[in-house]
Amino acid sequence: MALPTVLPYIGQLYDLPQQISENITNLQALKVLYVSTNPLISAFAFSLFLFPIFLVVSEINRNYSQVDRVWSILPTIYNAHFAAYAHATGLSTRRLDMLLLFSTFWSARLTYNYWRKGGYSIGSEDYRWDVLKEYISPPLFFIFNVVFISLAQSILLFLVATPTYVLLLSAKSAPAWTTADVVFSRGWGFLVFLSFYADGQQWTYHSAKKDYQETAKVPKGFDQETLDRGFNTTGLWAYSRHPNFAAEQSVWVLLYGWSCWVTQTYYNWSGIGAVAYLILFQASTWFTELISAKKYPEYKEYQKRVGKFLPKLPGGPPGDFSDKRGSKPAVK
């Protein structure tokens, strides 16, 4: 499924704002405009529409986590858009409907985790932005906000959903539903569950650490050494330093693989989103660990013992530091 399937419709991108403004009060005309506009173009236009909103709100509030607040929602909105377009134009929708279902699960999991960590609280902001501002001047940070935080991230959240557009196009020729679709859709479900499980382990650990720091009492199921270490090395985190990130990236790589399978190609242009997502996670995780290594004395040792995303080959020292654990038993 090649990029030329999109190029003939580029002109619609320039005409869309004027057409919407001219028909803003005419619901029927807007419906006609919706089905007559290439869905990839309208989705991309929406990502560009959000850019100045993110920029202005972030600069007015001096809070640069505006994109973070909709990170868990936008990809599913794009997936819903592609599914709605298929319904509106009479295409086969079973594959897209199933994808949308699991995409909704993905959004629910990520939104819930962001909420319980206080991400939607007034004034809440990713701590890494303050750290980054220590390294670059205010003018450069403004440029960074324009180019990356507000624009590039908005476009990225559109790009990760572009394999769904490829699935939409394939609805005209590919079989409506196959065993492979079952595997891919259930794979999405498994990865979402894995992310949720890893999030839960992280939340449980940090909640126990907070209680321990406030009461000086070790909560049940934990030992003092593990809590004093300051970062989680239990459960999945004994095998991967970021199991939730590993599953999160795999979700979008799997969606891209699904589009390749359905179109019977080894690769297609929609892989741009998955690749960009992987690059972003590599960079952001590197920065996160740079901060963690300065904050926690044993973190560098943890990096040697445990793989960043994928587990290391067996034979090395245990990732949970059980070989260094003292004689203090876990409270039961």
C-alpha positions as CSV (number, residue, x, y, z in Angstrom):
1,M,0.0,0.0,0.0
2,A,2.0,2.9,-1.3
3,L,2.1,6.6,-0.4
4,P,0.8,7.6,-3.9
5,T,-2.7,6.6,-2.5
6,V,-2.5,9.8,-0.4
7,L,-0.7,12.3,-2.7
8,P,-3.7,13.0,-5.1
9,Y,-5.6,14.3,-2.1
10,I,-3.1,16.7,-0.7
11,G,-5.0,19.7,-2.2
12,Q,-7.9,18.9,0.1
13,L,-5.7,19.9,3.1
14,Y,-5.5,23.5,1.8
15,D,-9.2,23.8,1.0
16,L,-10.6,22.1,4.2
17,P,-10.5,25.1,6.6
18,Q,-12.4,27.3,4.2
19,Q,-14.9,24.6,3.4
20,I,-15.6,24.0,7.1
21,S,-16.0,27.7,7.9
22,E,-18.4,28.1,5.0
23,N,-20.6,25.2,6.1
24,I,-20.2,25.4,9.8
25,T,-23.9,25.8,10.4
26,N,-25.0,23.3,7.7
27,L,-24.9,19.8,9.2
28,Q,-25.8,18.1,6.0
29,A,-23.1,19.9,4.1
30,L,-20.6,19.0,6.8
31,K,-21.6,15.3,6.4
32,V,-21.0,15.5,2.7
33,L,-17.7,17.2,3.2
34,Y,-16.7,14.5,5.7
35,V,-17.2,11.6,3.3
36,S,-15.8,13.5,0.3
37,T,-12.5,14.3,2.1
38,N,-9.8,11.7,2.3
39,P,-9.9,10.5,5.9
40,L,-6.1,10.7,6.2
41,I,-6.1,14.3,5.1
42,S,-8.9,15.3,7.6
43,A,-7.0,13.4,10.4
44,F,-3.8,15.2,9.6
45,A,-5.6,18.5,9.4
46,F,-7.0,17.9,12.9
47,S,-3.4,17.3,14.3
48,L,-2.3,20.6,12.7
49,F,-5.4,22.3,14.2
50,L,-4.4,21.2,17.7
51,F,-0.8,22.5,17.3
52,P,-1.5,26.2,18.1
53,I,-3.9,25.3,20.9
54,F,-1.2,23.2,22.6
55,L,1.3,26.0,22.0
56,V,-0.8,28.9,23.3
57,V,-2.1,27.1,26.3
58,S,1.3,25.9,27.3
59,E,2.9,29.3,27.0
60,I,0.1,31.1,28.8
61,N,0.2,28.6,31.7
62,R,3.9,28.0,31.5
63,N,3.0,24.3,31.7
64,Y,4.3,22.1,28.9
65,S,2.4,18.9,29.6
66,Q,-0.6,19.9,27.5
67,V,0.0,17.2,24.9
68,D,0.5,14.7,27.7
69,R,-3.1,15.3,28.9
70,V,-4.4,14.0,25.6
71,W,-1.7,11.5,24.7
72,S,-3.8,8.6,25.7
73,I,-6.9,9.8,23.8
74,L,-5.8,11.2,20.4
75,P,-4.7,7.9,18.8
76,T,-8.0,6.3,19.6
77,I,-9.8,9.4,18.2
78,Y,-8.0,8.9,15.0
79,N,-8.8,5.2,14.9
80,A,-12.5,6.0,15.6
81,H,-12.4,8.5,12.8
82,F,-11.1,5.9,10.3
83,A,-13.8,3.4,11.5
84,A,-16.5,6.1,11.3
85,Y,-15.5,6.9,7.7
86,A,-15.7,3.2,6.8
87,H,-19.2,3.0,8.2
88,A,-20.2,6.2,6.5
89,T,-19.0,5.0,3.1
90,G,-20.3,1.5,3.3
91,L,-17.0,-0.4,3.6
92,S,-16.4,-3.5,5.6
93,T,-15.8,-2.5,9.2
94,R,-15.3,-5.6,11.3
95,R,-11.5,-5.3,11.3
96,L,-11.7,-1.6,12.1
97,D,-14.4,-2.0,14.7
98,M,-12.3,-4.7,16.5
99,L,-9.2,-2.5,16.3
100,L,-11.2,0.4,17.8
101,L,-12.4,-1.7,20.7
102,F,-8.8,-2.6,21.7
103,S,-7.6,0.9,21.0
104,T,-10.3,2.1,23.5
105,F,-8.9,-0.4,26.0
106,W,-5.4,1.1,25.4
107,S,-6.8,4.6,26.0
108,A,-8.6,3.5,29.2
109,R,-5.5,1.9,30.6
110,L,-3.2,4.9,29.9
111,T,-5.7,7.5,30.9
112,Y,-6.4,5.8,34.2
113,N,-2.7,5.5,35.0
114,Y,-2.1,9.1,34.1
115,W,-5.1,10.2,36.3
116,R,-4.1,8.2,39.4
117,K,-0.6,9.7,39.2
118,G,-2.2,13.2,39.3
119,G,-1.6,14.0,35.7
120,Y,-4.9,15.8,35.3
121,S,-4.5,17.9,38.5
122,I,-4.3,21.6,38.1
123,G,-0.6,22.6,37.6
124,S,0.6,19.0,37.1
125,E,3.6,18.8,34.7
126,D,6.1,16.3,33.6
127,Y,9.1,16.8,35.9
128,R,11.5,16.3,33.0
129,W,10.6,19.7,31.4
130,D,11.9,21.5,34.5
131,V,15.1,19.5,34.3
132,L,15.5,20.2,30.6
133,K,15.0,24.0,31.2
134,E,18.2,23.9,33.3
135,Y,20.2,23.0,30.2
136,I,18.7,25.3,27.6
137,S,17.9,29.0,27.5
138,P,14.3,30.3,27.5
139,P,14.4,31.3,23.8
140,L,15.6,27.9,22.8
141,F,13.0,26.2,25.0
142,F,10.3,28.2,23.3
143,I,11.6,27.0,19.9
144,F,11.7,23.5,21.3
145,N,8.1,23.9,22.5
146,V,7.0,25.1,19.0
147,V,8.8,22.5,17.0
148,F,8.7,19.4,19.2
149,I,6.4,19.6,22.2
150,S,3.4,21.2,20.5
151,L,3.8,20.4,16.8
152,A,5.9,17.2,16.4
153,Q,4.1,15.3,19.2
154,S,0.7,16.2,17.9
155,I,1.7,14.9,14.4
156,L,3.2,11.8,16.0
157,L,0.0,10.9,17.7
158,F,-1.6,11.1,14.3
159,L,1.1,9.1,12.6
160,V,0.9,6.1,14.9
161,A,-2.7,5.6,13.8
162,T,-1.9,5.7,10.1
163,P,-1.7,1.9,9.8
164,T,-5.5,2.0,10.5
165,Y,-5.9,4.1,7.4
166,V,-4.1,1.3,5.5
167,L,-6.5,-1.2,7.0
168,L,-9.3,1.1,5.8
169,L,-8.1,1.0,2.3
170,S,-7.6,-2.7,2.4
171,A,-11.3,-3.2,3.3
172,K,-12.1,-2.9,-0.4
173,S,-10.0,-5.9,-1.4
174,A,-8.8,-7.9,1.6
175,P,-11.0,-10.6,3.3
176,A,-13.2,-9.1,5.9
177,W,-11.8,-11.2,8.8
178,T,-9.2,-14.0,9.1
179,T,-7.4,-16.0,11.8
180,A,-4.5,-13.5,11.5
181,D,-6.8,-10.7,12.5
182,V,-7.7,-12.7,15.6
183,V,-4.0,-13.0,16.4
184,F,-3.3,-9.4,15.9
185,S,-6.3,-8.1,17.8
186,R,-5.7,-10.4,20.7
187,G,-2.1,-9.4,20.6
188,W,-3.2,-5.8,21.2
189,G,-5.2,-7.0,24.1
190,F,-2.3,-8.9,25.6
191,L,0.0,-5.9,25.3
192,V,-2.5,-3.6,26.9
193,F,-2.9,-6.0,29.8
194,L,0.9,-6.3,30.2
195,S,1.2,-2.5,30.3
196,F,-1.6,-2.3,32.9
197,Y,0.0,-5.1,35.0
198,A,3.4,-3.3,34.9
199,D,1.7,0.0,35.8
200,G,0.0,-1.7,38.7
201,Q,3.3,-3.1,40.1
202,Q,4.9,0.3,39.8
203,W,2.0,2.0,41.5
204,T,2.0,-0.5,44.3
205,Y,5.8,-0.1,44.9
206,H,5.7,3.7,45.0
207,S,2.6,3.7,47.2
208,A,4.5,1.4,49.6
209,K,7.6,3.6,49.4
210,K,5.5,6.7,50.2
211,D,3.9,5.0,53.2
212,Y,7.2,3.8,54.4
213,Q,8.7,7.3,54.1
214,E,5.8,8.9,56.0
215,T,5.4,6.3,58.8
216,A,8.8,4.7,59.0
217,K,7.0,1.3,58.9
218,V,7.7,-1.3,56.1
219,P,4.4,-2.2,54.4
220,K,3.4,-5.8,54.0
221,G,5.0,-7.7,51.2
222,F,8.1,-5.4,51.1
223,D,11.5,-5.3,52.7
224,Q,13.4,-2.3,53.9
225,E,16.2,-2.6,51.4
226,T,13.9,-2.7,48.4
227,L,12.1,0.5,49.6
228,D,15.3,2.3,50.6
229,R,16.6,1.7,47.0
230,G,14.0,4.1,45.8
231,F,13.1,2.5,42.5
232,N,11.1,-0.7,41.7
233,T,13.1,-3.9,41.1
234,T,10.2,-6.3,41.8
235,G,7.9,-8.3,39.5
236,L,8.3,-7.5,35.8
237,W,10.7,-4.7,36.8
238,A,13.3,-7.3,37.8
239,Y,13.5,-8.3,34.1
240,S,12.9,-5.0,32.3
241,R,13.7,-1.5,33.5
242,H,10.6,-0.3,31.7
243,P,8.2,-3.2,31.0
244,N,5.3,-0.7,30.5
245,F,7.2,1.2,27.9
246,A,8.2,-2.0,26.2
247,A,4.6,-3.0,25.8
248,E,3.5,0.5,24.9
249,Q,5.9,0.6,22.0
250,S,5.0,-2.9,20.9
251,V,1.3,-1.9,20.6
252,W,2.0,0.4,17.7
253,V,4.6,-1.8,16.1
254,L,2.0,-4.6,16.1
255,L,-0.6,-2.3,14.5
256,Y,1.9,-1.5,11.8
257,G,2.6,-5.3,11.3
258,W,-1.2,-5.8,11.1
259,S,-1.4,-3.4,8.2
260,C,1.5,-5.1,6.4
261,W,-0.1,-8.5,6.9
262,V,-3.5,-7.4,5.5
263,T,-1.9,-5.7,2.5
264,Q,0.5,-8.7,2.0
265,T,3.5,-6.4,2.0
266,Y,6.8,-6.5,3.9
267,Y,6.6,-2.8,4.7
268,N,4.6,0.3,3.9
269,W,4.8,4.0,4.5
270,S,2.6,4.0,7.6
271,G,5.6,2.5,9.5
272,I,6.8,6.1,9.8
273,G,4.6,6.5,12.9
274,A,5.9,3.4,14.6
275,V,9.5,4.2,13.9
276,A,9.1,7.8,15.2
277,Y,7.4,6.4,18.3
278,L,10.3,4.1,19.0
279,I,12.8,6.9,18.5
280,L,10.8,9.1,20.9
281,F,10.8,6.4,23.6
282,Q,14.5,5.8,23.1
283,A,15.3,9.5,23.6
284,S,12.8,10.1,26.5
285,T,13.8,6.9,28.3
286,W,17.5,7.9,28.0
287,F,16.7,11.3,29.6
288,T,14.6,9.7,32.3
289,E,17.3,7.3,33.2
290,L,19.9,10.1,33.2
291,I,17.8,11.7,36.0
292,S,17.3,8.5,37.8
293,A,21.0,7.6,37.8
294,K,21.7,10.9,39.5
295,K,18.9,10.5,42.0
296,Y,19.4,6.8,43.1
297,P,22.9,5.5,43.9
298,E,22.1,1.9,42.8
299,Y,20.5,2.8,39.5
300,K,23.6,2.3,37.5
301,E,24.0,-1.1,38.9
302,Y,20.4,-1.8,38.0
303,Q,21.1,-0.8,34.4
304,K,23.9,-3.3,34.3
305,R,21.7,-6.1,35.6
306,V,18.5,-5.5,33.7
307,G,17.7,-4.6,30.1
308,K,16.1,-1.3,29.2
309,F,13.1,-2.8,27.5
310,L,13.8,-6.5,26.8
311,P,15.1,-8.9,29.4
312,K,18.8,-9.8,29.3
313,L,20.0,-13.3,28.7
314,P,20.0,-15.5,31.8
315,G,23.1,-16.0,33.8
316,G,23.8,-12.5,35.1
317,P,23.1,-11.2,38.6
318,P,19.4,-11.0,39.5
319,G,17.5,-7.9,38.6
320,D,15.7,-7.8,42.0
321,F,19.0,-7.5,43.9
322,S,18.1,-10.6,45.9
323,D,21.8,-11.5,46.0
324,K,22.4,-8.3,48.0
325,R,19.4,-8.5,50.2
326,G,20.1,-8.5,53.9
327,S,18.7,-10.6,56.7
328,K,15.6,-8.4,57.1
329,P,12.6,-10.5,56.0
330,A,9.6,-9.1,54.2
331,V,6.8,-8.3,56.6
332,K,4.0,-10.8,56.3
